[in-house]
């Protein structure tokens, strides 16, 4: 009886781990069966919809003024989101695209008697356009956002889920119009093609839940050889 209870507990822990559901065609997914091959993607399938790259504090930008090389420079946006240039003075860069900032610099230069300035701004590196992932992933942290960033790509960037991750309890927190919103996603369902991999945007926070019951059960199993009697953990 002493060895039966731990085995019974282990069986209960793994009872829900049957074979995965087969992938099936649905309104949003077409499954190629048999020896069929996936068709190649169209050109439009290889590019994501354009998202404006916005400038934020501590980003590094490159400014070029056509015909005035003395004003060309690479600079870092300060912590308040502003830059400073000769003749242009201080310009607010926060929340602007590269084109919008170039226009703002041109306006500032005209105010200081520079005739028909032509400004080009390039974003060299960005530390403000990032997504945060926390919880049960191997490497939680901040990751840069690109046009094609999705939930599964962020999880892959974080080296995947941990042993005790609850893949059906993945939350994306996002602020839209000063309102805090949350979406609950199931990574297992996304992998099965039940619905599309959701896009992820700058300043999103992703939280992957875990199973404290399974973690507790593992700890009990590791301690059981030195205990006088077996322990049973309720595992969900």
C-alpha positions in Angstrom: 0.0 0.0 0.0 2.9 2.3 0.7 4.0 2.3 -2.9 0.5 2.2 -4.4 -0.6 5.7 -3.5 2.3 7.5 -5.2 1.7 5.5 -8.3 -2.0 6.3 -8.1 -1.2 10.0 -7.7 1.1 9.9 -10.7 -1.6 8.3 -12.8 -4.0 11.0 -11.8 -1.5 13.6 -12.8 -1.0 12.2 -16.2 -4.6 11.1 -16.9 -5.4 14.3 -18.8 -2.3 13.9 -21.0 -3.8 11.7 -23.8 -3.0 11.9 -27.4 -3.4 15.4 -28.9 -6.5 16.2 -31.0 -5.9 15.8 -34.7 -5.7 19.0 -36.8 -8.9 19.4 -38.8 -10.1 21.8 -41.5 -12.2 24.7 -40.3 -13.4 28.1 -41.6 -10.0 29.6 -40.9 -7.8 26.6 -41.7 -7.4 24.2 -44.7 -5.7 20.9 -43.9 -3.8 19.3 -46.8 -4.2 15.5 -46.2 -2.5 12.5 -47.6 0.5 13.1 -49.9 -0.7 16.6 -50.9 1.8 19.5 -50.7 1.2 22.9 -49.4 1.0 25.5 -52.2 3.7 28.2 -52.2 2.6 31.6 -50.7 1.8 34.6 -52.8 4.0 37.7 -52.6 1.4 39.4 -50.4 1.5 36.5 -48.0 5.2 37.1 -47.4 4.7 40.7 -46.1 2.8 41.8 -43.1 0.5 44.8 -43.0 2.4 48.0 -42.4 2.6 49.3 -38.9 4.0 52.8 -38.3 7.4 52.6 -36.4 7.1 55.3 -33.8 10.0 57.1 -32.0 10.2 56.9 -28.3 12.6 57.9 -25.4 16.1 56.7 -25.7 15.7 55.5 -29.3 18.7 56.3 -31.6 17.9 58.2 -34.8 19.9 59.6 -37.8 19.0 63.0 -39.2 20.2 64.2 -42.6 19.6 67.7 -44.0 20.1 67.9 -47.7 22.7 70.4 -48.7 23.7 71.2 -45.1 26.1 68.5 -44.0 26.9 70.4 -40.8 23.5 69.5 -39.5 23.7 65.8 -40.3 24.0 63.8 -37.1 23.2 60.6 -35.2 21.6 61.2 -31.8 19.6 59.6 -29.0 16.2 60.8 -28.1 16.3 62.0 -24.5 14.2 60.5 -21.6 11.5 63.0 -22.2 11.2 62.2 -25.9 12.9 65.3 -27.3 15.9 66.0 -29.5 18.0 69.1 -29.9 19.6 70.4 -33.1 21.4 73.5 -34.2 19.0 76.0 -35.8 16.1 73.8 -35.1 16.3 73.9 -31.4 14.4 71.4 -29.3 11.9 69.2 -31.1 9.4 66.8 -29.6 10.0 63.4 -31.2 8.0 61.1 -28.9 5.2 59.2 -30.7 6.1 60.5 -34.1 7.1 58.4 -37.2 10.4 59.1 -38.9 8.5 61.1 -41.6 6.5 63.1 -39.1 9.7 64.0 -37.2 11.4 65.0 -40.4 8.5 67.4 -41.1 8.7 68.8 -37.6 12.4 69.5 -38.0 11.8 71.1 -41.4 9.2 73.4 -39.8 11.7 74.4 -37.0 14.4 75.1 -39.5 12.2 77.3 -41.6 11.4 79.3 -38.5 15.1 80.0 -38.2 15.5 81.2 -41.9 16.7 78.0 -43.5 15.2 78.0 -47.0 13.4 75.0 -48.2 15.0 72.4 -45.9 14.8 68.8 -46.9 15.2 66.5 -43.9 15.4 62.7 -43.7 15.1 60.8 -40.5 16.0 57.1 -40.0 15.5 55.1 -36.9 18.8 53.4 -36.2 17.8 51.4 -33.1 14.7 51.4 -30.9 14.3 50.5 -27.3 10.8 51.8 -27.0 9.1 49.5 -29.5 9.1 46.4 -27.4 6.8 43.8 -26.0 7.1 42.3 -22.5 6.6 38.6 -21.8 6.4 37.2 -18.3 5.3 34.1 -16.5 6.0 30.5 -17.5 8.4 31.0 -20.4 12.1 30.0 -20.4 13.5 33.5 -20.9 11.0 36.2 -19.8 11.9 39.8 -20.7 11.6 42.6 -23.3 11.6 41.7 -27.0 11.6 44.1 -30.0 8.4 44.4 -32.1 8.4 44.1 -35.8 5.6 44.2 -38.4 5.2 40.5 -38.3 5.3 40.0 -34.5 2.7 37.6 -33.2 2.0 35.8 -29.9 3.7 32.6 -31.0 6.7 34.5 -32.3 7.1 36.3 -28.9 6.8 32.9 -27.1 9.5 31.5 -29.5 11.7 34.5 -28.8 11.4 33.7 -25.1 12.7 30.2 -25.8 9.2 28.6 -25.4 7.1 27.6 -22.5 8.3 26.0 -19.3 7.5 22.6 -18.0 4.6 23.8 -15.9 3.1 26.4 -18.3 -0.7 26.6 -18.7 -0.8 27.0 -22.5 -4.6 27.6 -22.3 -4.0 30.6 -19.9 -2.0 33.1 -21.9 -3.1 36.7 -21.4 -2.2 39.7 -23.6 -2.6 43.0 -21.8 -3.0 46.1 -24.0 -3.9 49.8 -23.6 -6.3 51.1 -26.3 -7.4 54.7 -26.1 -6.3 54.9 -22.4 -8.4 51.8 -21.6 -6.7 48.7 -20.2 -7.8 45.6 -22.1 -7.0 41.9 -21.8 -7.3 39.0 -24.2 -7.1 35.3 -23.1 -5.6 32.9 -25.6 -4.9 29.2 -25.9 -1.6 28.4 -27.5 -2.6 24.7 -27.9 -5.6 25.8 -29.9 -3.5 28.1 -32.1 -1.1 25.2 -32.8 -4.0 23.1 -33.9 -5.2 25.9 -36.2 -8.4 26.5 -34.3 -7.8 30.3 -34.7 -5.2 32.6 -36.0 -2.0 33.5 -34.2 -2.9 37.0 -32.8 -0.7 40.0 -33.7 1.3 41.7 -30.9 2.1 45.4 -30.7 4.5 47.6 -28.9 3.9 48.0 -25.2 1.8 44.8 -25.0 2.4 42.6 -21.9 2.1 38.9 -22.3 1.6 36.7 -19.2 1.8 32.9 -19.4 0.1 31.1 -16.5 1.5 28.0 -14.7 0.2 25.2 -12.7 1.2 25.4 -9.0 -0.5 22.1 -8.3 1.7 20.3 -10.8 4.8 22.1 -9.4 3.8 21.1 -5.9 3.4 17.5 -7.1 6.8 17.4 -8.6 8.3 18.7 -5.3 6.4 16.0 -3.4 7.8 13.3 -5.7 11.3 14.5 -5.3 10.9 14.4 -1.5 9.1 11.1 -1.3 12.2 8.8 -1.0 13.1 10.5 2.3 9.6 10.5 3.8 8.3 7.9 6.2 5.0 7.7 4.4 3.8 8.5 0.9 2.2 11.9 0.2 -0.7 12.6 -2.2 -1.0 15.8 -4.1 -4.3 16.8 -5.8 -3.3 17.7 -9.4 -5.5 19.5 -11.8 
